[in-house]
Amino acid sequence: MAAMNHDSPTADLTARLDATNDLLRRVLAEVAKTPSTHAIFVDAGYLYAAAGRLVTGTEDRRAFDLDAEGVIDALIDKARTIFADSRLLRVYWYDGARRRIHTAEQQSIAELPDVKVRLGNLNANNQQKGVDSLIRSDLESLARHRAISDAALLGGDEDLVSAVEAAQGYGARVHLWGIEAPEGRNQAEPLLWEVDSQRTLDLGFVKPYVTRRTAPTYENADQPRPTRDQVRFVGAQIAARWLAERGTDALAHLLQGHPYLPGPVDQELLVEAENMLQYSLRGHSDLRRALRDGFWSHVQAQY
């Protein structure tokens, strides 16, 4: 009886181990049949800047149009050839917008199938803020929940290193995609060191989706020259519109550089003024000063 009592717990433990091993074998068999999954993460700020520089020679988004839908389709096709035995989860598109409100272009991208748009903020200097943290959050979350096995990351900022490390910490592989640089590099070296693989999209891949815009021209010869007061008033009107669209925080940031405007902001002010006046202010330094004076007078009156 003593021997039987000793053998009974052992037999029970052996049976439980056999059952556990059988369950593990069945789980592993199911995992083996489940296709791996990949996702594509696009830093739109990097994409626009690198593609614009490569194709048109400028990073200024106002100087060219980018066929986002065409690029996304091309990226999906590229991923399909690289991750041949994997299925696409979705494309994540990260961009900046003032007050995180979708522009018409961003809204159209968000409506594309298998695309998720994430928005960071856009400050007064048209710089993206918060995009890197969004990328990290998504990469880490998807990797932690085993939703993806591979991530194709199109970007170049060194701040993305932490996102790569977070995803890799949960077993996902991160593949860095970049756009050919006319000279030097447009991706941070620490980022290149950290990823599992690197791939460069060349001019032939990018060029079909980038088109240089034709700048509007105004024939001043047939139009009366606006007065300085008229131009000042237009500058104030633009400031009022910007204040309504971008908020006091954005314009307050500009005051730190008074009386100078950041180059991209100054150019945007000029283009808007010319559209309103239907008159070219190029070569008219006195009128451009009047434009800035009108802009600053309105901004300063709000603070």
One Martini backbone bead per residue (centre of mass of N, CA, C, O) as a GRO file, in nm:
protein
  303
    1MET     BB    1   0.057   0.063  -0.020
    2ALA     BB    2   0.296   0.256   0.002
    3ALA     BB    3   0.380   0.227  -0.296
    4MET     BB    4   0.113   0.325  -0.420
    5ASN     BB    5   0.114   0.610  -0.286
    6HIS     BB    6   0.382   0.693  -0.431
    7ASP     BB    7   0.290   0.649  -0.738
    8SER     BB    8   0.039   0.828  -0.779
    9PRO     BB    9   0.166   1.119  -0.797
   10THR     BB   10   0.357   1.050  -1.031
   11ALA     BB   11   0.144   0.974  -1.237
   12ASP     BB   12  -0.005   1.245  -1.228
   13LEU     BB   13   0.235   1.421  -1.318
   14THR     BB   14   0.285   1.277  -1.587
   15ALA     BB   15   0.007   1.339  -1.708
   16ARG     BB   16   0.033   1.647  -1.699
   17LEU     BB   17   0.285   1.670  -1.876
   18ASP     BB   18   0.161   1.539  -2.125
   19ALA     BB   19  -0.064   1.747  -2.159
   20THR     BB   20   0.118   1.995  -2.187
   21ASN     BB   21   0.282   1.896  -2.431
   22ASP     BB   22   0.039   1.864  -2.616
   23LEU     BB   23  -0.045   2.162  -2.610
   24LEU     BB   24   0.219   2.279  -2.721
   25ARG     BB   25   0.213   2.128  -2.991
   26ARG     BB   26  -0.054   2.258  -3.088
   27VAL     BB   27   0.033   2.555  -3.071
   28LEU     BB   28   0.280   2.533  -3.260
   29ALA     BB   29   0.119   2.434  -3.503
   30GLU     BB   30  -0.054   2.693  -3.528
   31VAL     BB   31   0.177   2.897  -3.553
   32ALA     BB   32   0.297   2.770  -3.813
   33LYS     BB   33   0.021   2.841  -3.979
   34THR     BB   34   0.071   3.131  -3.910
   35PRO     BB   35   0.114   3.417  -4.048
   36SER     BB   36   0.301   3.664  -4.083
   37THR     BB   37   0.341   4.015  -3.980
   38HIS     BB   38   0.320   4.343  -4.129
   39ALA     BB   39   0.437   4.688  -4.114
   40ILE     BB   40   0.405   5.037  -4.210
   41PHE     BB   41   0.622   5.320  -4.135
   42VAL     BB   42   0.553   5.674  -4.196
   43ASP     BB   43   0.749   5.957  -4.223
   44ALA     BB   44   0.632   6.224  -4.387
   45GLY     BB   45   0.850   6.435  -4.341
   46TYR     BB   46   1.076   6.268  -4.465
   47LEU     BB   47   0.950   6.202  -4.737
   48TYR     BB   48   0.915   6.489  -4.844
   49ALA     BB   49   1.205   6.591  -4.808
   50ALA     BB   50   1.360   6.363  -4.965
   51ALA     BB   51   1.195   6.365  -5.230
   52GLY     BB   52   1.218   6.665  -5.295
   53ARG     BB   53   1.526   6.679  -5.306
   54LEU     BB   54   1.570   6.457  -5.527
   55VAL     BB   55   1.366   6.576  -5.756
   56THR     BB   56   1.361   6.922  -5.700
   57GLY     BB   57   1.572   7.047  -5.466
   58THR     BB   58   1.341   7.051  -5.237
   59GLU     BB   59   1.161   7.062  -4.908
   60ASP     BB   60   0.926   7.230  -5.002
   61ARG     BB   61   0.596   7.156  -5.021
   62ARG     BB   62   0.504   7.406  -5.207
   63ALA     BB   63   0.688   7.302  -5.469
   64PHE     BB   64   0.520   7.024  -5.446
   65ASP     BB   65   0.381   6.710  -5.538
   66LEU     BB   66   0.239   6.421  -5.365
   67ASP     BB   67   0.154   6.086  -5.430
   68ALA     BB   68   0.042   5.915  -5.174
   69GLU     BB   69  -0.112   5.675  -5.291
   70GLY     BB   70   0.117   5.578  -5.475
   71VAL     BB   71   0.329   5.534  -5.257
   72ILE     BB   72   0.174   5.332  -5.083
   73ASP     BB   73   0.145   5.116  -5.300
   74ALA     BB   74   0.452   5.082  -5.345
   75LEU     BB   75   0.518   4.994  -5.054
   76ILE     BB   76   0.338   4.746  -5.048
   77ASP     BB   77   0.476   4.601  -5.283
   78LYS     BB   78   0.757   4.591  -5.161
   79ALA     BB   79   0.677   4.428  -4.907
   80ARG     BB   80   0.566   4.180  -5.061
   81THR     BB   81   0.852   4.093  -5.170
   82ILE     BB   82   1.005   4.078  -4.893
   83PHE     BB   83   0.731   3.959  -4.739
   84ALA     BB   84   0.612   3.688  -4.881
   85ASP     BB   85   0.499   3.528  -4.596
   86SER     BB   86   0.326   3.792  -4.544
   87ARG     BB   87   0.104   4.010  -4.386
   88LEU     BB   88  -0.080   4.297  -4.387
   89LEU     BB   89  -0.191   4.515  -4.163
   90ARG     BB   90  -0.063   4.822  -4.207
   91VAL     BB   91  -0.048   5.172  -4.264
   92TYR     BB   92   0.154   5.421  -4.114
   93TRP     BB   93   0.080   5.779  -4.096
   94TYR     BB   94   0.307   6.044  -4.021
   95ASP     BB   95   0.208   6.374  -3.915
   96GLY     BB   96   0.155   6.722  -3.934
   97ALA     BB   97  -0.068   6.953  -3.746
   98ARG     BB   98  -0.259   7.200  -3.668
   99ARG     BB   99  -0.407   7.094  -3.384
  100ARG     BB  100  -0.452   6.810  -3.514
  101ILE     BB  101  -0.580   6.887  -3.796
  102HIS     BB  102  -0.691   6.782  -4.074
  103THR     BB  103  -0.626   6.790  -4.382
  104ALA     BB  104  -0.733   6.723  -4.687
  105GLU     BB  105  -0.501   6.531  -4.752
  106GLN     BB  106  -0.509   6.363  -4.487
  107GLN     BB  107  -0.799   6.268  -4.521
  108SER     BB  108  -0.755   6.108  -4.787
  109ILE     BB  109  -0.551   5.912  -4.661
  110ALA     BB  110  -0.738   5.802  -4.429
  111GLU     BB  111  -0.943   5.670  -4.655
  112LEU     BB  112  -0.758   5.456  -4.708
  113PRO     BB  113  -0.683   5.145  -4.733
  114ASP     BB  114  -0.478   5.034  -4.476
  115VAL     BB  115  -0.484   5.328  -4.329
  116LYS     BB  116  -0.311   5.518  -4.067
  117VAL     BB  117  -0.350   5.830  -3.919
  118ARG     BB  118  -0.098   6.028  -3.754
  119LEU     BB  119  -0.089   6.322  -3.537
  120GLY     BB  120   0.097   6.584  -3.494
  121ASN     BB  121   0.241   6.874  -3.447
  122LEU     BB  122   0.252   7.222  -3.576
  123ASN     BB  123   0.447   7.475  -3.587
  124ALA     BB  124   0.539   7.795  -3.685
  125ASN     BB  125   0.795   7.639  -3.848
  126ASN     BB  126   0.688   7.365  -3.965
  127GLN     BB  127   0.730   7.163  -3.721
  128GLN     BB  128   0.742   6.859  -3.593
  129LYS     BB  129   0.547   6.727  -3.308
  130GLY     BB  130   0.529   6.393  -3.171
  131VAL     BB  131   0.587   6.168  -3.384
  132ASP     BB  132   0.798   5.978  -3.253
  133SER     BB  133   0.611   5.889  -3.015
  134LEU     BB  134   0.398   5.754  -3.195
  135ILE     BB  135   0.578   5.541  -3.318
  136ARG     BB  136   0.665   5.406  -3.059
  137SER     BB  137   0.388   5.327  -2.951
  138ASP     BB  138   0.309   5.141  -3.191
  139LEU     BB  139   0.550   4.954  -3.204
  140GLU     BB  140   0.539   4.851  -2.913
  141SER     BB  141   0.247   4.747  -2.906
  142LEU     BB  142   0.258   4.547  -3.145
  143ALA     BB  143   0.494   4.378  -3.037
  144ARG     BB  144   0.378   4.300  -2.756
  145HIS     BB  145   0.109   4.166  -2.908
  146ARG     BB  146   0.203   4.014  -3.171
  147ALA     BB  147   0.101   4.170  -3.444
  148ILE     BB  148   0.410   4.171  -3.526
  149SER     BB  149   0.727   4.075  -3.689
  150ASP     BB  150   0.742   4.326  -3.896
  151ALA     BB  151   0.912   4.648  -3.964
  152ALA     BB  152   0.866   4.920  -4.183
  153LEU     BB  153   1.086   5.207  -4.173
  154LEU     BB  154   1.023   5.543  -4.278
  155GLY     BB  155   1.321   5.713  -4.191
  156GLY     BB  156   1.584   5.938  -3.996
  157ASP     BB  157   1.557   5.985  -3.701
  158GLU     BB  158   1.718   5.947  -3.400
  159ASP     BB  159   1.451   5.930  -3.220
  160LEU     BB  160   1.385   5.626  -3.334
  161VAL     BB  161   1.558   5.436  -3.165
  162SER     BB  162   1.360   5.375  -2.929
  163ALA     BB  163   1.151   5.235  -3.110
  164VAL     BB  164   1.327   5.005  -3.203
  165GLU     BB  165   1.403   4.890  -2.924
  166ALA     BB  166   1.116   4.830  -2.828
  167ALA     BB  167   1.040   4.624  -3.051
  168GLN     BB  168   1.283   4.430  -3.013
  169GLY     BB  169   1.219   4.357  -2.712
  170TYR     BB  170   0.953   4.183  -2.845
  171GLY     BB  171   1.079   4.043  -3.132
  172ALA     BB  172   1.092   4.244  -3.347
  173ARG     BB  173   1.159   4.343  -3.675
  174VAL     BB  174   1.360   4.617  -3.809
  175HIS     BB  175   1.320   4.801  -4.120
  176LEU     BB  176   1.505   5.031  -4.293
  177TRP     BB  177   1.385   5.301  -4.485
  178GLY     BB  178   1.508   5.494  -4.764
  179ILE     BB  179   1.612   5.788  -4.935
  180GLU     BB  180   1.786   5.904  -5.163
  181ALA     BB  181   2.076   6.097  -5.159
  182PRO     BB  182   2.243   6.330  -5.335
  183GLU     BB  183   2.407   6.377  -5.057
  184GLY     BB  184   2.503   6.186  -4.839
  185ARG     BB  185   2.281   6.187  -4.558
  186ASN     BB  186   1.922   6.126  -4.427
  187GLN     BB  187   2.035   5.940  -4.185
  188ALA     BB  188   2.096   5.831  -3.885
  189GLU     BB  189   2.341   5.638  -3.764
  190PRO     BB  190   2.212   5.512  -3.505
  191LEU     BB  191   1.977   5.395  -3.672
  192LEU     BB  192   2.142   5.213  -3.861
  193TRP     BB  193   2.266   5.035  -3.627
  194GLU     BB  194   1.985   4.922  -3.492
  195VAL     BB  195   1.881   4.775  -3.719
  196ASP     BB  196   1.824   4.481  -3.914
  197SER     BB  197   1.775   4.657  -4.181
  198GLN     BB  198   1.849   4.798  -4.513
  199ARG     BB  199   1.687   5.041  -4.744
  200THR     BB  200   1.691   5.196  -5.074
  201LEU     BB  201   1.515   5.447  -5.240
  202ASP     BB  202   1.518   5.552  -5.548
  203LEU     BB  203   1.453   5.762  -5.802
  204GLY     BB  204   1.275   5.559  -5.964
  205PHE     BB  205   1.068   5.522  -5.730
  206VAL     BB  206   0.989   5.835  -5.666
  207LYS     BB  207   0.938   6.019  -5.924
  208PRO     BB  208   0.632   5.944  -6.008
  209TYR     BB  209   0.527   6.111  -5.719
  210VAL     BB  210   0.672   6.383  -5.819
  211THR     BB  211   0.563   6.734  -5.858
  212ARG     BB  212   0.621   7.028  -5.982
  213ARG     BB  213   0.530   7.339  -5.923
  214THR     BB  214   0.365   7.613  -6.060
  215ALA     BB  215   0.423   7.925  -6.027
  216PRO     BB  216   0.269   8.203  -5.992
  217THR     BB  217   0.205   8.472  -6.217
  218TYR     BB  218   0.253   8.833  -6.232
  219GLU     BB  219   0.147   9.106  -6.427
  220ASN     BB  220   0.236   9.427  -6.341
  221ALA     BB  221   0.204   9.613  -6.594
  222ASP     BB  222  -0.137   9.598  -6.578
  223GLN     BB  223  -0.094   9.704  -6.276
  224PRO     BB  224  -0.129   9.866  -6.003
  225ARG     BB  225   0.050   9.980  -5.753
  226PRO     BB  226   0.056   9.922  -5.443
  227THR     BB  227   0.037  10.040  -5.146
  228ARG     BB  228   0.162  10.030  -4.836
  229ASP     BB  229  -0.113  10.023  -4.692
  230GLN     BB  230  -0.230   9.785  -4.846
  231VAL     BB  231  -0.010   9.582  -4.761
  232ARG     BB  232  -0.042   9.608  -4.458
  233PHE     BB  233  -0.335   9.508  -4.450
  234VAL     BB  234  -0.272   9.226  -4.561
  235GLY     BB  235  -0.083   9.142  -4.333
  236ALA     BB  236  -0.305   9.160  -4.113
  237GLN     BB  237  -0.501   8.957  -4.236
  238ILE     BB  238  -0.313   8.714  -4.222
  239ALA     BB  239  -0.267   8.718  -3.919
  240ALA     BB  240  -0.565   8.673  -3.843
  241ARG     BB  241  -0.592   8.401  -3.984
  242TRP     BB  242  -0.364   8.254  -3.837
  243LEU     BB  243  -0.477   8.289  -3.555
  244ALA     BB  244  -0.737   8.121  -3.609
  245GLU     BB  245  -0.582   7.855  -3.710
  246ARG     BB  246  -0.313   7.836  -3.493
  247GLY     BB  247  -0.295   8.023  -3.265
  248THR     BB  248  -0.130   8.184  -3.007
  249ASP     BB  249   0.117   7.999  -2.966
  250ALA     BB  250   0.236   8.013  -3.252
  251LEU     BB  251   0.270   8.329  -3.264
  252ALA     BB  252   0.433   8.367  -3.004
  253HIS     BB  253   0.685   8.226  -3.113
  254LEU     BB  254   0.758   8.452  -3.323
  255LEU     BB  255   0.835   8.684  -3.120
  256GLN     BB  256   1.127   8.584  -3.056
  257GLY     BB  257   1.223   8.696  -3.364
  258HIS     BB  258   1.186   8.979  -3.349
  259PRO     BB  259   1.166   9.110  -3.682
  260TYR     BB  260   1.190   8.804  -3.763
  261LEU     BB  261   1.126   8.555  -3.998
  262PRO     BB  262   1.104   8.261  -4.089
  263GLY     BB  263   1.155   8.159  -4.397
  264PRO     BB  264   0.891   7.985  -4.445
  265VAL     BB  265   0.698   8.205  -4.333
  266ASP     BB  266   0.776   8.437  -4.521
  267GLN     BB  267   0.698   8.286  -4.781
  268GLU     BB  268   0.402   8.239  -4.710
  269LEU     BB  269   0.327   8.535  -4.684
  270LEU     BB  270   0.396   8.618  -4.974
  271VAL     BB  271   0.207   8.428  -5.129
  272GLU     BB  272  -0.059   8.523  -5.003
  273ALA     BB  273  -0.034   8.820  -5.082
  274GLU     BB  274  -0.022   8.779  -5.390
  275ASN     BB  275  -0.300   8.645  -5.412
  276MET     BB  276  -0.461   8.890  -5.303
  277LEU     BB  277  -0.326   9.114  -5.502
  278GLN     BB  278  -0.226   9.021  -5.783
  279TYR     BB  279   0.090   9.077  -5.700
  280SER     BB  280   0.423   9.121  -5.730
  281LEU     BB  281   0.684   9.149  -5.465
  282ARG     BB  282   0.916   9.108  -5.634
  283GLY     BB  283   1.155   9.362  -5.598
  284HIS     BB  284   0.982   9.495  -5.342
  285SER     BB  285   1.108   9.586  -5.051
  286ASP     BB  286   0.903   9.794  -4.941
  287LEU     BB  287   0.651   9.605  -4.955
  288ARG     BB  288   0.764   9.376  -4.778
  289ARG     BB  289   0.793   9.550  -4.527
  290ALA     BB  290   0.493   9.625  -4.509
  291LEU     BB  291   0.393   9.338  -4.471
  292ARG     BB  292   0.543   9.279  -4.206
  293ASP     BB  293   0.433   9.515  -4.046
  294GLY     BB  294   0.136   9.425  -4.056
  295PHE     BB  295   0.176   9.157  -3.921
  296TRP     BB  296   0.312   9.254  -3.653
  297SER     BB  297   0.096   9.453  -3.555
  298HIS     BB  298  -0.119   9.236  -3.505
  299VAL     BB  299   0.031   9.042  -3.320
  300GLN     BB  300   0.111   9.253  -3.097
  301ALA     BB  301  -0.191   9.329  -3.028
  302GLN     BB  302  -0.244   9.031  -2.884
  303TYR     BB  303   0.006   9.079  -2.641
   0.00000   0.00000   0.00000
